Amino acid sequence: MEEKMLERLREEVKKRVKEKRYIHILGVEEKAAELAEKYGVDEEKCRIAAILHDVAKEMEIKEMEKICRENFSDELTEKDIDISEILHGFVGYIVARDEFKISDESILNGIKYHTVGKKGLDTLGRIIYIADAIEKNRDYPGVENIRAEVAKDLDKGIIFEIDRKTNYLSSIGGKIHKNTMEMRDWLAENSNGR
């Protein structure tokens, strides 16, 4: 794959999302490419996952729920399906696989788990997860601190981001997905030795 292929993916995604979302997607691609170089991951694969991570974001909720029930009943409970914010990653996996003919599991999982994470997620997947949270257009309390942590240590930066998200969600009565906490604990266990 080359720049032409990436450009074609960008153009296709641009047709499916609002301009603000597209600007975010380009920010995620830029951050993912930077982190890929820093942490020794295939940059092109990171770019593909970043470009496609929100491909399903603006799909109708009912359609996303249907796709998730048909394809991910082993992984998503009905309670999970009620959290509309997490569905687009799972649906994006299906769109990337079926419409864009992406067969690389690492890319597909990067798309699928970019909002909730997953214990055992490979480095590419973790890069897409954190790039989504800290790309240059993101502006929320603490984002600069998270960017600084990620620049020093990818996994410790992700733990830092999850802790911030957990505190924020508990302050507004929101819930954090079990995958996110499982990933956090797994990363903490594995980074203690470093």
C-alpha positions as a printed Julia matrix, in Angstrom:
194×3 Matrix{Float64}:
   0.0     0.0    0.0
   1.21    3.47  -0.67
   0.24    7.12  -0.31
  -2.31    6.77  -3.13
  -4.15    4.06  -1.22
  -4.12    6.14   1.97
  -5.46    9.13   0.04
  -8.26    6.97  -1.37
  -9.18    5.84   2.15
  -9.17    9.46   3.38
 -11.44   10.54   0.51
 -13.88    7.7    1.16
 -14.03    8.44   4.89
 -14.43   12.17   4.23
 -17.69   11.41   2.36
 -19.09    9.6    5.41
 -18.4    12.07   8.23
 -18.91   15.74   9.05
 -15.99   18.12   8.55
 -15.22   18.42  12.27
 -15.01   14.62  12.56
 -12.77   14.44   9.5
 -10.39   17.01  11.0
 -10.27   14.84  14.15
  -9.53   11.74  12.02
  -6.61   13.49  10.33
  -5.33   14.51  13.78
  -5.51   10.89  14.94
  -3.68    9.76  11.81
  -0.9    12.3   12.41
  -0.51   11.35  16.09
  -0.68    7.6   15.31
   2.07    7.95  12.68
   4.24    9.86  15.15
   3.71    7.23  17.87
   4.26    4.38  15.37
   7.7     5.74  14.58
   8.51    6.3   18.26
   7.34    2.85  19.41
   8.47    0.75  16.43
   5.14   -0.12  14.82
   4.35   -0.24  11.1
   3.41    3.36  10.27
   1.26    2.51   7.27
  -0.86    0.07   9.29
  -1.27    2.72  12.0
  -2.34    5.26   9.39
  -4.94    2.86   7.94
  -6.41    2.1   11.38
  -6.43    5.82  12.27
  -8.13    6.85   9.03
 -10.82    4.18   9.48
 -11.25    4.35  13.27
 -14.35    6.6   13.09
 -15.65    5.45   9.7
 -18.93    4.3   11.32
 -19.22    7.15  13.85
 -22.1     8.93  12.1
 -24.1     5.84  11.2
 -27.64    5.6   12.59
 -27.63    4.23  16.17
 -30.31    1.61  15.39
 -28.22    0.31  12.48
 -25.11    0.13  14.69
 -27.04   -1.72  17.4
 -28.29   -4.23  14.8
 -24.76   -4.82  13.42
 -23.38   -5.28  16.94
 -26.11   -7.75  17.91
 -25.51   -9.75  14.72
 -21.71   -9.8   14.97
 -20.59   -9.26  18.55
 -23.16  -10.91  20.84
 -20.29  -12.93  22.31
 -18.47   -9.73  23.28
 -21.11   -7.07  23.9
 -23.95   -7.41  26.39
 -27.27   -5.63  25.9
 -26.03   -3.14  28.52
 -22.96   -2.5   26.37
 -25.14   -2.01  23.3
 -27.05    0.68  25.22
 -23.79    2.7   25.42
 -24.04    4.13  21.92
 -20.64    5.86  22.24
 -18.76    2.54  22.05
 -20.63    0.92  19.14
 -18.9     2.72  16.25
 -15.57    1.0   16.92
 -17.13   -2.44  16.64
 -19.16   -1.42  13.58
 -16.04    0.21  12.1
 -14.34   -3.2   12.32
 -17.1    -4.68  10.11
 -17.04   -1.74   7.66
 -13.23   -1.88   7.36
 -13.27   -5.65   6.86
 -16.25   -5.92   4.5
 -16.27   -2.65   2.55
 -12.59   -1.69   2.57
 -11.34   -5.31   2.4
  -8.94   -4.85   5.34
  -7.9    -8.31   6.51
  -5.07   -7.44   8.91
  -6.34   -8.35  12.42
  -4.07   -5.8   14.08
  -5.58   -2.95  12.04
  -9.11   -4.29  12.53
  -8.65   -4.62  16.3
  -7.16   -1.12  16.46
 -10.43    0.16  14.96
 -12.66   -2.13  17.01
 -11.17   -1.32  20.41
 -10.22    2.34  19.98
 -12.84    3.57  22.48
 -12.88    0.79  25.09
  -9.46   -0.81  24.79
  -8.85   -4.47  25.59
  -6.54   -6.5   27.77
  -3.74   -7.84  25.57
  -4.28   -5.25  22.83
  -1.17   -5.03  20.67
   0.95   -1.89  20.36
  -0.82   -0.73  17.2
  -4.19   -0.99  18.96
  -2.89    0.88  21.98
  -1.51    3.61  19.72
  -4.92    4.1   18.04
  -6.64    4.08  21.45
  -4.42    6.85  22.85
  -4.01    8.82  19.58
  -7.81    9.18  19.54
  -7.67   10.73  23.03
  -4.7    13.06  22.59
  -4.53   14.17  18.94
  -3.76   17.88  18.51
  -7.42   18.98  18.21
  -8.37   17.48  21.59
  -8.69   20.09  24.29
  -9.76   19.05  27.79
  -8.3    19.43  31.28
  -5.16   17.33  31.61
  -4.65   16.52  27.92
  -1.19   18.16  27.88
  -0.13   16.0   30.85
  -1.35   12.86  29.07
   0.54   13.84  25.89
   3.71   14.33  27.96
   3.3    10.9   29.64
   2.67    9.15  26.31
   5.82   10.78  24.87
   7.83    9.18  27.7
   6.1     5.77  27.95
   3.15    4.64  25.84
   1.62    2.28  28.4
   2.09    4.54  31.41
   0.54    7.35  29.36
  -2.47    5.15  28.61
  -2.84    4.29  32.32
  -2.68    8.02  33.09
  -5.43    8.7   30.5
  -7.67    5.9   31.8
  -7.3     7.18  35.37
  -8.3    10.67  34.22
 -11.26    9.29  32.27
 -12.36    7.17  35.24
 -12.29   10.17  37.57
 -14.17   12.31  35.07
 -16.85    9.68  34.42
 -17.39    9.01  38.13
 -17.76   12.77  38.71
 -20.64   12.92  36.19
 -22.17    9.55  37.14
 -20.91    7.85  33.97
 -19.58    4.31  33.76
 -16.31    3.1   32.36
 -16.4    -0.05  30.24
 -14.94   -3.21  31.82
 -12.55   -3.64  28.86
 -10.95   -0.3   29.68
 -10.33   -1.25  33.31
  -9.04   -4.7   32.32
  -6.61   -3.06  29.89
  -5.51   -0.59  32.56
  -4.82   -3.36  35.09
  -3.01   -5.46  32.48
  -0.81   -2.51  31.46
  -0.08   -1.67  35.11
   0.94   -5.3   35.83
   3.2    -5.39  32.79
   4.79   -1.97  33.29
   5.71   -2.55  36.95
   8.79   -4.44  35.86
  10.05   -1.58  33.69
